[in-house]
Amino acid sequence: MLTTISDWLVNLGVNQKNADITSYVILALAVLIICVAAKFFTKRIIFGLVSRFILSNKMKWDDVLVNKGVFRRLSHFVPIVIISLFSPFFGVYQGIIKKAVGVYFVVVFVLVLDAVIDSVDEIYRMKEISKTRPIKGLLQIAKITVFIIGGIVIVADLMGQSPLVLLSGIGAAAAVFSFIFKDSLMGLVAGIQLSANDMVRIGDWIEMPKYAADGSVIEISLNTVKVQNFDKTITTIPAYALVSDSFKNWRGMVNSGGRRIMRSVYIDVGSIAFCSGQMLERLSKSSLLKDYISSKQSEIERYNKSLNLDPSCTVNARRLTNIGMFRVYIQNYLKNHPGIHSEMIQMIRQLPPGEHGLPLQIYAFTNTTNWVEYENIQSDIFDHILSVAGQFGLKVFQNPSGNDFRRILSDAGDSKTEV
């Protein structure tokens, strides 16, 4: 074919040397036009019809292959085949063309595998198991491996050597690569540990104060873990930090179905006293205390009678206290609260008194883990507790404010005026 073109040009009056060069150019342009036309036909017509068929069916996984460009990249193999078929016609340039086609083939093959790996990742993330067993880190390792092997094959082909010859020299450079890609290697090991030990999943709520992270995990990759904080900012944490440092994962709380309330009400110690008969009569009208007061009074009367103790004239006699009644009231209130988890621990306990009074701690679990609902339930409970404390003759402790000091000074001034 090349000779035919050259002879035709010579017949037109072109000298032999220029005719040979021009014949190569004409043949190259002809092959290029054929490649472009064939690629266009393959991409637009054949793969276009295939893509429309895939997008119209009910399956979703094959749509990902189209969206990630797998078929579009496959169309590049058509020019490779055409150039390979025409390469013998280029005579002395056949070897160079074959090397170029070889490099082109490897590049296209690597890009197709890259699109396939991306498709596998997206298809896998459609499944529920992806939240508990993310594989993005492993797929990134596969990508790196594919690109490294592709690069080795290209270099070996250009040098005319076997890829195994280059691989033998990689061992010597391993120390250098391990230093340069230290973070990637550490991330690789950490990613495997995170996945194997099920330490963190996509969707987990984690706290890591060292990195100012407090929110939900949205991505786990080879080197990093992305956390979307509750203020919608994104914190990126090195994967190895989750293995080497401590962090809190709230997954156990979410899976349990209950979220803990552990908050104290500080009672002014000066307001704690024995219950008077009038207070007991008033509190007995409460359905939450009626049975308790009745049974407890009977128990105390039997005890005092057995030791001949008169509650009205001796400190040794047992008597009901307002703080004890308040504690029992809160306990029964929580048992009847619709927002409290009935199968989890409920406890009202006194902590050691301090400079802010006697801490009465409420320890219970809500029956929801939703943040907004949890806060509403907790606020509802403490609204009631703080409001009802006065019914037991108790005062909630708080440091004196400016108004308190003004009232004291005003009372002192009024007293001097009266004098």
C-alpha contacts under 8 A as a table, 3 or more apart, distances in Angstrom:
res1	aa1	res2	aa2	distance
1	M	4	T	5.09
1	M	5	I	6.40
1	M	89	F	6.69
2	L	5	I	5.29
2	L	6	S	6.23
2	L	23	S	6.16
2	L	24	Y	7.06
2	L	27	L	7.27
2	L	89	F	6.34
2	L	90	F	7.24
3	T	6	S	5.00
3	T	7	D	6.03
4	T	7	D	5.22
4	T	8	W	6.16
5	I	8	W	5.11
5	I	9	L	6.31
5	I	23	S	5.61
6	S	9	L	5.17
6	S	10	V	6.27
6	S	16	Q	7.50
6	S	19	A	5.15
6	S	20	D	5.50
6	S	22	T	7.66
6	S	23	S	5.48
7	D	10	V	5.00
7	D	11	N	6.19
7	D	19	A	7.70
8	W	11	N	5.14
8	W	12	L	6.48
9	L	12	L	5.00
9	L	13	G	6.68
9	L	14	V	5.62
9	L	19	A	5.61
9	L	23	S	7.95
10	V	13	G	5.14
10	V	14	V	4.76
10	V	15	N	5.95
10	V	16	Q	6.23
10	V	19	A	6.24
11	N	14	V	7.20
14	V	18	N	6.56
14	V	19	A	5.82
15	N	18	N	5.63
15	N	19	A	5.94
16	Q	19	A	4.92
16	Q	20	D	6.15
17	K	20	D	5.28
17	K	21	I	6.50
18	N	21	I	5.15
18	N	22	T	5.97
19	A	22	T	5.09
19	A	23	S	5.95
20	D	23	S	5.15
20	D	24	Y	6.53
21	I	24	Y	5.34
21	I	25	V	6.49
22	T	25	V	4.98
22	T	26	I	6.07
23	S	26	I	5.07
23	S	27	L	6.06
24	Y	27	L	5.16
24	Y	28	A	6.02
24	Y	90	F	7.03
25	V	28	A	5.08
25	V	29	L	6.11
26	I	29	L	5.12
26	I	30	A	6.09
27	L	30	A	5.00
27	L	31	V	6.15
28	A	31	V	5.15
28	A	32	L	6.05
29	L	32	L	4.93
29	L	33	I	6.09
30	A	33	I	5.16
30	A	34	I	6.19
31	V	34	I	5.03
31	V	35	C	6.05
31	V	82	I	7.61
31	V	83	I	6.95
31	V	86	F	7.42
32	L	35	C	5.04
32	L	36	V	6.15
33	I	36	V	5.17
33	I	37	A	6.08
34	I	37	A	5.14
34	I	38	A	5.94
34	I	82	I	7.92
35	C	38	A	5.11
35	C	39	K	5.91
35	C	78	V	7.26
35	C	79	P	4.84
35	C	82	I	6.55
35	C	83	I	7.68
36	V	39	K	5.15
36	V	40	F	5.97
36	V	79	P	7.50
37	A	40	F	5.09
37	A	41	F	6.09
38	A	41	F	5.07
38	A	42	T	6.03
38	A	78	V	6.85
38	A	79	P	7.26
39	K	42	T	5.05
39	K	43	K	5.85
39	K	75	S	6.06
39	K	76	H	6.82
39	K	78	V	6.08
39	K	79	P	6.57
40	F	43	K	5.19
40	F	44	R	5.68
40	F	45	I	7.66
41	F	44	R	5.43
41	F	45	I	5.22
41	F	46	I	6.77
42	T	45	I	5.63
42	T	46	I	4.95
42	T	47	F	6.02
42	T	75	S	6.19
42	T	78	V	7.75
43	K	46	I	6.18
43	K	47	F	5.09
43	K	48	G	6.22
43	K	71	F	7.87
43	K	72	R	6.29
43	K	75	S	5.73
44	R	47	F	6.13
44	R	48	G	4.87
44	R	49	L	7.86
45	I	48	G	5.02
45	I	49	L	6.03
46	I	49	L	5.40
46	I	50	V	6.35
47	F	50	V	4.81
47	F	51	S	5.88
47	F	71	F	6.48
47	F	72	R	7.45
47	F	75	S	7.96
48	G	51	S	5.12
48	G	52	R	6.23
49	L	52	R	5.20
49	L	53	F	6.21
50	V	53	F	5.15
50	V	54	I	6.19
51	S	54	I	5.03
51	S	55	L	6.08
51	S	66	V	6.23
52	R	55	L	5.19
52	R	56	S	6.10
53	F	56	S	5.24
53	F	57	N	6.44
54	I	57	N	5.56
54	I	59	M	7.89
54	I	62	D	6.34
54	I	63	D	6.17
54	I	66	V	7.86
55	L	62	D	7.72
55	L	63	D	5.54
55	L	66	V	7.97
59	M	62	D	6.48
59	M	63	D	7.44
60	K	63	D	5.28
60	K	64	V	7.03
61	W	64	V	5.48
61	W	65	L	7.23
61	W	123	I	5.71
62	D	65	L	5.22
62	D	66	V	6.84
63	D	66	V	5.24
63	D	67	N	6.25
64	V	67	N	4.99
64	V	68	K	5.93
64	V	119	S	5.76
64	V	122	E	7.19
64	V	123	I	6.97
65	L	68	K	5.33
65	L	69	G	6.42
65	L	70	V	5.53
65	L	71	F	7.31
65	L	115	A	7.82
65	L	116	V	7.11
65	L	119	S	5.78
66	V	69	G	5.30
66	V	70	V	6.11
66	V	71	F	6.37
66	V	72	R	7.91
67	N	70	V	7.84
68	K	115	A	5.86
68	K	116	V	7.79
68	K	118	D	7.10
68	K	119	S	6.28
69	G	72	R	4.99
69	G	73	R	6.16
69	G	115	A	6.51
70	V	73	R	5.38
70	V	74	L	6.28
70	V	112	V	5.88
70	V	115	A	5.53
70	V	116	V	6.40
71	F	74	L	4.92
71	F	75	S	6.50
72	R	75	S	5.49
72	R	76	H	7.66
73	R	76	H	5.69
73	R	108	V	6.95
73	R	111	L	7.11
73	R	112	V	5.87
74	L	77	F	5.82
74	L	108	V	7.64
74	L	112	V	6.61
75	S	78	V	5.80
76	H	79	P	5.98
76	H	80	I	6.94
76	H	108	V	6.71
77	F	80	I	5.01
77	F	81	V	6.38
77	F	105	F	7.17
77	F	108	V	7.33
78	V	81	V	5.30
78	V	82	I	6.38
79	P	82	I	5.00
79	P	83	I	5.96
80	I	83	I	5.30
80	I	84	S	6.08
80	I	101	V	6.23
80	I	104	Y	7.39
80	I	105	F	6.70
81	V	84	S	5.12
81	V	85	L	6.25
82	I	85	L	5.15
82	I	86	F	6.37
83	I	86	F	5.16
83	I	87	S	5.86
83	I	101	V	7.31
84	S	87	S	5.19
84	S	88	P	7.95
84	S	98	K	7.00
84	S	101	V	7.07
85	L	88	P	7.16
86	F	89	F	5.68
86	F	90	F	7.49
87	S	90	F	5.60
87	S	91	G	7.84
87	S	94	Q	5.38
87	S	97	I	6.47
87	S	98	K	7.05
88	P	91	G	6.03
88	P	94	Q	5.84
89	F	94	Q	7.57
90	F	93	Y	5.44
90	F	94	Q	5.41
91	G	94	Q	5.48
92	V	95	G	7.13
93	Y	96	I	5.42
93	Y	97	I	6.25
94	Q	97	I	5.13
94	Q	98	K	6.11
95	G	98	K	5.13
95	G	99	K	6.33
96	I	99	K	5.18
96	I	100	A	6.24
97	I	100	A	5.01
97	I	101	V	6.00
98	K	101	V	4.99
98	K	102	G	6.01
99	K	102	G	4.95
99	K	103	V	6.27
99	K	157	D	6.90
99	K	158	L	6.64
100	A	103	V	5.15
100	A	104	Y	6.09
101	V	104	Y	4.93
101	V	105	F	5.97
102	G	105	F	5.05
102	G	106	V	6.30
102	G	154	I	7.75
102	G	157	D	7.54
103	V	106	V	5.21
103	V	107	V	6.18
103	V	154	I	5.61
103	V	157	D	7.59
104	Y	107	V	5.16
104	Y	108	V	6.13
105	F	108	V	5.24
105	F	109	F	6.00
106	V	109	F	5.01
106	V	110	V	6.06
106	V	150	G	6.24
106	V	153	V	7.63
106	V	154	I	6.96
107	V	110	V	5.20
107	V	111	L	6.21
107	V	150	G	7.16
108	V	111	L	5.08
108	V	112	V	6.13
109	F	112	V	5.14
109	F	113	L	6.27
110	V	113	L	5.12
110	V	114	D	6.10
110	V	146	V	6.55
110	V	147	F	6.57
110	V	150	G	6.45
111	L	114	D	4.88
111	L	115	A	6.28
112	V	115	A	5.16
112	V	116	V	6.18
113	L	116	V	4.90
113	L	117	I	6.09
113	L	146	V	7.71
114	D	117	I	5.21
114	D	118	D	6.32
114	D	143	K	6.33
114	D	146	V	7.96
115	A	118	D	5.09
115	A	119	S	6.14
116	V	119	S	4.95
116	V	120	V	6.17
117	I	120	V	5.02
117	I	121	D	6.29
117	I	139	L	6.56
117	I	142	A	7.94
117	I	143	K	7.24
118	D	121	D	5.13
118	D	122	E	6.37
119	S	122	E	5.18
119	S	123	I	6.01
120	V	123	I	5.13
120	V	124	Y	5.94
121	D	124	Y	5.18
121	D	125	R	6.21
121	D	135	I	7.33
121	D	136	K	6.41
121	D	139	L	7.23
122	E	125	R	5.09
122	E	126	M	6.61
123	I	126	M	5.34
123	I	127	K	7.36
124	Y	127	K	5.56
124	Y	130	S	6.23
125	R	128	E	7.40
125	R	129	I	7.99
125	R	130	S	5.19
125	R	131	K	7.64
125	R	134	P	7.93
126	M	130	S	7.42
127	K	130	S	5.76
128	E	131	K	5.98
128	E	132	T	7.80
129	I	132	T	5.42
129	I	133	R	5.91
129	I	134	P	7.86
130	S	133	R	5.01
130	S	134	P	4.92
130	S	135	I	7.43
130	S	202	I	7.89
131	K	134	P	6.16
131	K	201	R	5.68
131	K	202	I	5.02
131	K	203	G	6.86
132	T	198	D	7.28
132	T	200	V	7.94
132	T	201	R	5.20
132	T	202	I	6.97
133	R	195	S	6.28
133	R	198	D	7.54
133	R	201	R	7.00
134	P	137	G	7.65
134	P	195	S	7.00
134	P	201	R	7.07
134	P	202	I	7.39
134	P	220	I	7.09
135	I	138	L	5.25
135	I	139	L	6.23
136	K	139	L	5.07
136	K	140	Q	6.14
136	K	220	I	6.72
136	K	221	S	5.52
136	K	222	L	7.10
137	G	140	Q	5.08
137	G	141	I	6.38
137	G	188	L	7.23
137	G	191	G	6.33
137	G	192	I	7.92
137	G	220	I	6.99
137	G	221	S	4.69
137	G	222	L	4.12
137	G	223	N	7.85
138	L	141	I	5.03
138	L	142	A	6.32
138	L	192	I	7.94
138	L	222	L	7.31
139	L	142	A	4.87
139	L	143	K	6.18
140	Q	143	K	4.94
140	Q	144	I	6.24
140	Q	221	S	7.59
140	Q	222	L	6.37
141	I	144	I	5.14
141	I	145	T	6.16
141	I	188	L	7.79
141	I	222	L	7.44
142	A	145	T	5.06
142	A	146	V	6.15
143	K	146	V	5.12
143	K	147	F	6.26
144	I	147	F	5.24
144	I	148	I	6.09
145	T	148	I	5.14
145	T	149	I	6.09
146	V	149	I	5.26
146	V	150	G	5.98
147	F	150	G	4.96
147	F	151	G	6.04
148	I	151	G	5.12
148	I	152	I	6.22
149	I	152	I	5.09
149	I	153	V	6.16
150	G	153	V	5.17
150	G	154	I	6.25
151	G	154	I	5.17
151	G	155	V	6.19
152	I	155	V	5.26
152	I	156	A	5.99
152	I	163	P	6.28
152	I	166	L	6.94
152	I	167	L	7.74
153	V	156	A	5.11
153	V	157	D	6.03
153	V	163	P	5.69
154	I	157	D	5.12
154	I	158	L	6.22
155	V	158	L	5.19
155	V	159	M	6.16
156	A	159	M	5.09
156	A	160	G	5.89
156	A	161	Q	4.97
156	A	162	S	5.87
156	A	163	P	5.24
156	A	166	L	6.99
157	D	160	G	4.97
157	D	161	Q	6.26
157	D	162	S	7.47
157	D	163	P	7.81
158	L	161	Q	7.83
161	Q	165	V	6.87
162	S	165	V	5.53
162	S	166	L	7.35
163	P	166	L	5.33
163	P	167	L	6.31
164	L	167	L	4.90
164	L	168	S	6.26
165	V	168	S	5.37
165	V	169	G	7.00
166	L	169	G	5.32
166	L	170	I	6.67
167	L	170	I	5.18
167	L	171	G	7.46
168	S	171	G	6.25
169	G	172	A	5.63
169	G	173	A	7.01
170	I	173	A	5.12
170	I	174	A	6.13
171	G	174	A	5.07
171	G	175	A	7.97
172	A	175	A	7.03
173	A	176	V	5.33
173	A	177	F	6.25
174	A	177	F	5.06
174	A	178	S	5.92
175	A	178	S	5.11
175	A	179	F	6.38
176	V	179	F	5.25
176	V	180	I	6.26
177	F	180	I	5.02
177	F	181	F	5.78
177	F	182	K	7.86
178	S	181	F	5.29
178	S	182	K	5.37
178	S	185	L	7.19
179	F	182	K	5.07
181	F	184	S	5.23
181	F	185	L	6.20
182	K	185	L	5.21
182	K	186	M	6.10
183	D	186	M	5.08
183	D	187	G	5.86
183	D	223	N	7.04
184	S	187	G	4.92
184	S	188	L	6.01
184	S	222	L	7.12
184	S	223	N	5.73
185	L	188	L	4.94
185	L	189	V	6.39
186	M	189	V	5.27
186	M	190	A	6.04
186	M	223	N	7.83
186	M	239	A	7.97
186	M	240	Y	6.02
187	G	190	A	4.93
187	G	191	G	5.80
187	G	222	L	5.66
187	G	223	N	4.43
187	G	224	T	7.22
187	G	238	P	7.10
187	G	239	A	5.25
187	G	240	Y	5.30
188	L	191	G	5.14
188	L	192	I	6.36
188	L	222	L	5.64
188	L	223	N	6.76
189	V	192	I	5.25
189	V	193	Q	6.32
189	V	240	Y	7.67
190	A	193	Q	5.01
190	A	194	L	6.02
190	A	239	A	5.80
190	A	240	Y	4.81
190	A	242	L	7.76
190	A	243	V	6.27
191	G	194	L	5.09
191	G	195	S	6.17
191	G	221	S	7.51
191	G	222	L	6.10
191	G	223	N	7.55
191	G	239	A	6.29
191	G	240	Y	7.46
192	I	195	S	5.23
192	I	196	A	5.90
193	Q	196	A	5.08
193	Q	197	N	5.77
193	Q	198	D	7.96
193	Q	199	M	7.99
193	Q	243	V	7.63
194	L	197	N	5.50
194	L	198	D	5.70
194	L	199	M	5.09
194	L	200	V	6.30
194	L	242	L	7.96
194	L	243	V	7.32
195	S	198	D	5.05
195	S	199	M	6.82
195	S	200	V	7.44
196	A	199	M	7.99
198	D	201	R	7.10
200	V	204	D	6.55
200	V	249	N	7.37
201	R	204	D	5.53
201	R	217	V	6.99
201	R	220	I	7.84
202	I	216	S	7.58
202	I	217	V	5.03
202	I	218	I	5.47
202	I	219	E	6.19
202	I	220	I	7.00
203	G	216	S	5.40
203	G	217	V	5.07
203	G	218	I	6.14
204	D	216	S	5.34
204	D	217	V	5.46
204	D	249	N	6.87
204	D	250	W	6.89
204	D	251	R	5.81
205	W	214	D	7.29
205	W	215	G	5.20
205	W	216	S	4.35
205	W	217	V	6.45
205	W	249	N	5.98
205	W	250	W	5.36
205	W	251	R	6.50
206	I	213	A	7.37
206	I	214	D	5.85
206	I	215	G	5.79
206	I	216	S	6.33
206	I	217	V	7.22
206	I	247	F	6.92
206	I	248	K	5.41
206	I	249	N	4.43
206	I	250	W	5.99
207	E	212	A	7.97
207	E	213	A	5.55
207	E	214	D	4.44
207	E	215	G	6.76
207	E	247	F	5.79
207	E	248	K	4.98
207	E	249	N	6.56
208	M	211	Y	5.79
208	M	212	A	6.16
208	M	213	A	4.98
208	M	214	D	6.43
208	M	246	S	7.35
208	M	247	F	4.90
208	M	248	K	6.58
209	P	212	A	4.60
209	P	213	A	5.91
209	P	214	D	7.45
209	P	247	F	7.94
210	K	213	A	7.61
211	Y	235	T	7.40
211	Y	237	I	6.92
212	A	235	T	7.36
213	A	227	V	6.63
213	A	228	Q	7.98
213	A	229	N	6.33
213	A	235	T	5.92
214	D	227	V	7.46
214	D	228	Q	7.69
214	D	229	N	5.15
214	D	230	F	6.83
215	G	227	V	5.94
215	G	228	Q	5.33
215	G	229	N	3.98
215	G	230	F	5.40
216	S	227	V	5.41
216	S	228	Q	5.34
216	S	229	N	6.49
216	S	230	F	7.91
217	V	220	I	7.59
217	V	225	V	7.13
217	V	226	K	5.88
217	V	227	V	4.41
217	V	228	Q	6.34
218	I	225	V	7.82
218	I	226	K	5.73
218	I	227	V	5.76
218	I	228	Q	6.53
219	E	225	V	5.74
219	E	226	K	5.10
219	E	227	V	7.31
220	I	224	T	6.34
220	I	225	V	4.60
220	I	226	K	6.54
221	S	224	T	5.38
221	S	225	V	6.14
221	S	239	A	7.88
222	L	239	A	7.31
223	N	238	P	5.89
223	N	239	A	5.35
223	N	240	Y	7.68
224	T	236	T	6.30
224	T	237	I	5.48
224	T	238	P	4.47
224	T	239	A	4.68
225	V	236	T	5.81
225	V	237	I	5.19
225	V	238	P	6.30
225	V	239	A	5.74
226	K	234	I	6.67
226	K	235	T	5.82
226	K	236	T	4.62
226	K	237	I	6.33
227	V	234	I	5.64
227	V	235	T	5.13
227	V	236	T	6.34
227	V	237	I	7.72
228	Q	231	D	8.00
228	Q	232	K	5.78
228	Q	233	T	5.78
228	Q	234	I	4.57
228	Q	235	T	6.38
229	N	232	K	5.21
229	N	233	T	5.36
229	N	234	I	6.05
229	N	235	T	7.08
230	F	233	T	7.32
237	I	241	A	6.91
237	I	242	L	7.76
238	P	241	A	5.34
238	P	242	L	7.26
239	A	242	L	5.65
239	A	243	V	7.27
240	Y	243	V	5.22
240	Y	244	S	6.16
241	A	244	S	5.04
241	A	245	D	5.35
242	L	245	D	5.57
242	L	246	S	6.75
242	L	247	F	6.80
243	V	246	S	7.53
249	N	252	G	7.42
250	W	253	M	5.37
250	W	254	V	6.48
251	R	254	V	5.07
251	R	255	N	6.08
252	G	255	N	5.15
252	G	256	S	6.06
253	M	256	S	5.17
253	M	257	G	6.69
253	M	258	G	6.41
253	M	259	R	6.16
253	M	369	T	7.41
254	V	257	G	5.63
254	V	258	G	7.05
254	V	259	R	7.61
254	V	369	T	5.89
257	G	367	N	6.23
257	G	368	T	5.82
257	G	369	T	6.03
258	G	341	H	6.53
258	G	344	M	7.89
258	G	365	F	5.47
258	G	366	T	5.20
258	G	367	N	4.86
258	G	368	T	5.33
258	G	369	T	5.60
259	R	365	F	5.06
259	R	366	T	5.28
259	R	367	N	7.09
259	R	368	T	6.56
259	R	369	T	5.34
259	R	374	Y	7.34
260	R	363	Y	7.25
260	R	364	A	5.80
260	R	365	F	4.28
260	R	366	T	6.46
261	I	362	I	6.96
261	I	363	Y	5.56
261	I	364	A	5.20
261	I	365	F	5.60
261	I	366	T	7.21
261	I	378	Q	7.04
262	M	361	Q	6.75
262	M	362	I	5.63
262	M	363	Y	4.68
262	M	364	A	6.81
263	R	361	Q	5.60
263	R	362	I	5.55
263	R	363	Y	6.99
264	S	359	P	5.61
264	S	360	L	5.22
264	S	361	Q	3.98
264	S	362	I	5.93
265	V	359	P	5.64
265	V	360	L	5.17
265	V	361	Q	6.31
265	V	362	I	7.91
265	V	386	L	7.87
265	V	396	V	7.13
266	Y	356	H	6.59
266	Y	357	G	5.57
266	Y	358	L	5.33
266	Y	359	P	4.45
266	Y	360	L	6.14
266	Y	396	V	5.75
266	Y	397	F	5.43
266	Y	398	Q	7.97
267	I	271	S	7.74
267	I	356	H	7.98
267	I	357	G	5.38
267	I	358	L	4.98
267	I	359	P	6.31
267	I	360	L	7.12
267	I	394	L	6.92
267	I	395	K	5.91
267	I	396	V	4.60
267	I	397	F	5.23
268	D	271	S	5.67
268	D	272	I	7.36
268	D	356	H	7.58
268	D	357	G	4.99
268	D	358	L	6.53
268	D	394	L	7.17
268	D	395	K	5.44
268	D	396	V	5.62
268	D	397	F	4.72
269	V	272	I	5.51
269	V	357	G	5.56
269	V	358	L	6.14
271	S	393	G	6.60
271	S	394	L	5.09
271	S	395	K	5.90
272	I	321	T	7.45
272	I	322	N	6.39
272	I	323	I	6.14
272	I	393	G	7.59
272	I	394	L	6.30
273	A	321	T	5.81
273	A	322	N	5.98
273	A	323	I	7.52
274	F	319	R	6.56
274	F	320	L	5.86
274	F	321	T	4.19
274	F	322	N	5.96
275	C	279	M	6.07
275	C	280	L	6.44
275	C	319	R	7.48
275	C	320	L	5.64
275	C	321	T	5.06
275	C	322	N	5.45
276	S	279	M	5.19
276	S	280	L	6.30
277	G	280	L	5.11
277	G	281	E	6.12
278	Q	281	E	5.12
278	Q	282	R	6.24
279	M	282	R	5.08
279	M	283	L	6.03
279	M	392	F	7.59
280	L	283	L	5.08
280	L	284	S	5.91
280	L	293	I	7.60
281	E	284	S	5.20
281	E	285	K	7.13
282	R	285	K	5.79
282	R	286	S	7.87
283	L	286	S	5.55
283	L	289	L	6.69
283	L	290	K	7.30
284	S	287	S	7.54
284	S	289	L	6.00
284	S	290	K	4.53
284	S	293	I	6.62
285	K	289	L	7.67
285	K	290	K	6.27
286	S	289	L	5.42
286	S	290	K	5.77
287	S	290	K	5.38
287	S	291	D	7.61
288	L	291	D	7.51
288	L	292	Y	7.91
288	L	329	Y	6.25
288	L	332	N	5.90
288	L	333	Y	6.87
289	L	292	Y	5.19
289	L	293	I	5.94
289	L	325	M	7.90
289	L	328	V	7.58
289	L	329	Y	6.26
289	L	332	N	7.94
290	K	293	I	5.43
290	K	294	S	6.27
291	D	294	S	5.19
291	D	295	S	6.20
292	Y	295	S	5.35
292	Y	296	K	5.84
293	I	296	K	5.13
293	I	297	Q	5.84
294	S	297	Q	5.42
294	S	298	S	6.39
295	S	298	S	5.25
295	S	299	E	6.29
296	K	299	E	5.04
296	K	300	I	6.14
297	Q	300	I	5.10
297	Q	301	E	6.04
297	Q	320	L	7.89
298	S	301	E	5.20
298	S	302	R	6.29
299	E	302	R	5.34
299	E	303	Y	6.32
300	I	303	Y	5.05
300	I	304	N	6.12
300	I	318	R	6.13
300	I	319	R	6.94
301	E	304	N	5.20
301	E	305	K	6.03
302	R	305	K	5.21
302	R	306	S	6.10
303	Y	306	S	5.22
303	Y	307	L	6.64
303	Y	318	R	7.75
304	N	307	L	5.35
304	N	308	N	5.84
304	N	309	L	4.84
304	N	310	D	6.93
304	N	311	P	7.63
304	N	317	A	5.99
304	N	318	R	6.76
305	K	308	N	4.77
305	K	309	L	6.16
306	S	309	L	7.86
309	L	314	T	6.95
309	L	316	N	7.18
309	L	317	A	5.48
310	D	313	C	5.74
310	D	314	T	5.99
310	D	317	A	6.39
311	P	314	T	5.71
311	P	315	V	7.16
311	P	316	N	7.81
311	P	317	A	5.06
311	P	318	R	6.92
311	P	319	R	6.97
314	T	317	A	6.01
315	V	318	R	7.94
320	L	324	G	7.02
320	L	325	M	7.27
321	T	324	G	5.22
321	T	325	M	6.24
322	N	325	M	5.02
322	N	326	F	6.01
322	N	392	F	5.56
322	N	393	G	6.85
322	N	394	L	7.29
323	I	326	F	4.99
323	I	327	R	6.15
323	I	392	F	7.56
323	I	394	L	7.41
324	G	327	R	5.08
324	G	328	V	6.31
325	M	328	V	5.22
325	M	329	Y	6.04
325	M	392	F	7.60
326	F	329	Y	5.00
326	F	330	I	6.25
326	F	389	A	7.27
326	F	392	F	6.55
327	R	330	I	5.30
327	R	331	Q	6.26
327	R	348	I	6.38
327	R	349	R	7.77
327	R	360	L	7.87
328	V	331	Q	4.97
328	V	332	N	6.20
329	Y	332	N	5.27
329	Y	333	Y	5.98
330	I	333	Y	4.87
330	I	334	L	6.15
330	I	348	I	7.39
330	I	385	I	7.24
331	Q	334	L	5.34
331	Q	335	K	6.44
331	Q	346	Q	7.61
331	Q	347	M	7.00
331	Q	348	I	6.26
332	N	335	K	5.02
332	N	336	N	6.44
333	Y	336	N	5.33
333	Y	337	H	6.15
334	L	337	H	4.95
334	L	340	I	6.57
334	L	346	Q	7.81
335	K	340	I	7.24
335	K	342	S	6.90
337	H	340	I	5.72
339	G	366	T	5.61
339	G	367	N	5.71
339	G	368	T	7.65
339	G	377	I	6.17
340	I	364	A	7.21
340	I	365	F	5.85
340	I	366	T	4.30
340	I	367	N	5.30
341	H	344	M	5.76
341	H	364	A	7.73
341	H	365	F	5.52
341	H	366	T	5.07
341	H	367	N	4.33
342	S	345	I	7.83
342	S	367	N	7.91
344	M	364	A	7.25
344	M	365	F	6.39
345	I	363	Y	7.66
345	I	364	A	5.91
345	I	365	F	7.11
346	Q	363	Y	5.79
346	Q	364	A	4.46
346	Q	365	F	7.23
347	M	362	I	6.34
347	M	363	Y	5.05
347	M	364	A	6.32
348	I	360	L	6.88
348	I	361	Q	5.67
348	I	362	I	4.91
348	I	363	Y	6.09
349	R	360	L	5.80
349	R	361	Q	5.32
349	R	362	I	6.91
349	R	363	Y	7.91
350	Q	358	L	7.12
350	Q	359	P	5.89
350	Q	360	L	4.75
350	Q	361	Q	6.16
351	L	358	L	6.89
351	L	359	P	5.32
351	L	360	L	6.41
351	L	361	Q	6.97
352	P	358	L	6.78
352	P	359	P	7.03
353	P	356	H	7.54
353	P	357	G	5.52
353	P	358	L	4.28
353	P	359	P	6.26
354	G	357	G	5.37
354	G	358	L	6.50
356	H	359	P	7.97
356	H	397	F	6.47
356	H	398	Q	7.24
356	H	399	N	7.87
357	G	397	F	6.29
366	T	369	T	7.31
366	T	374	Y	6.57
366	T	377	I	7.41
368	T	373	E	7.02
368	T	374	Y	6.44
369	T	373	E	7.62
369	T	374	Y	6.37
370	N	373	E	5.42
370	N	374	Y	5.88
371	W	374	Y	5.07
371	W	375	E	6.21
372	V	375	E	5.29
372	V	376	N	6.26
373	E	376	N	5.08
373	E	377	I	6.17
374	Y	377	I	5.24
374	Y	378	Q	6.17
375	E	378	Q	5.07
375	E	379	S	5.98
376	N	379	S	5.15
376	N	380	D	6.02
377	I	380	D	5.09
377	I	381	I	6.28
378	Q	381	I	5.24
378	Q	382	F	6.37
379	S	382	F	5.26
379	S	383	D	5.89
380	D	383	D	5.13
380	D	384	H	6.43
381	I	384	H	5.37
381	I	385	I	6.28
382	F	385	I	4.83
382	F	386	L	5.89
383	D	386	L	5.55
383	D	387	S	6.19
384	H	387	S	5.13
384	H	388	V	6.03
385	I	388	V	5.34
385	I	389	A	6.15
386	L	389	A	5.55
386	L	396	V	7.31
387	S	390	G	6.86
388	V	391	Q	5.45
388	V	392	F	7.43
389	A	392	F	5.60
389	A	393	G	6.91
389	A	394	L	5.46
389	A	395	K	6.66
389	A	396	V	7.34
390	G	393	G	4.99
390	G	394	L	5.21
390	G	395	K	6.27
391	Q	394	L	7.35
400	P	403	N	7.94
400	P	404	D	5.73
400	P	405	F	7.17
401	S	404	D	5.25
401	S	405	F	6.65
402	G	405	F	5.22
402	G	406	R	6.21
403	N	406	R	5.02
403	N	407	R	6.07
404	D	407	R	5.12
404	D	408	I	6.25
405	F	408	I	5.06
405	F	409	L	6.17
406	R	409	L	5.12
406	R	410	S	5.97
407	R	410	S	4.97
407	R	411	D	6.07
408	I	411	D	5.15
408	I	412	A	6.13
409	L	412	A	5.01
409	L	413	G	6.14
410	S	413	G	5.06
410	S	414	D	6.24
411	D	414	D	5.10
411	D	415	S	6.23
412	A	415	S	5.15
412	A	416	K	6.48
413	G	416	K	5.26
413	G	417	T	6.32
414	D	417	T	5.07
414	D	418	E	6.30
415	S	418	E	5.23
415	S	419	V	6.36
416	K	419	V	5.10
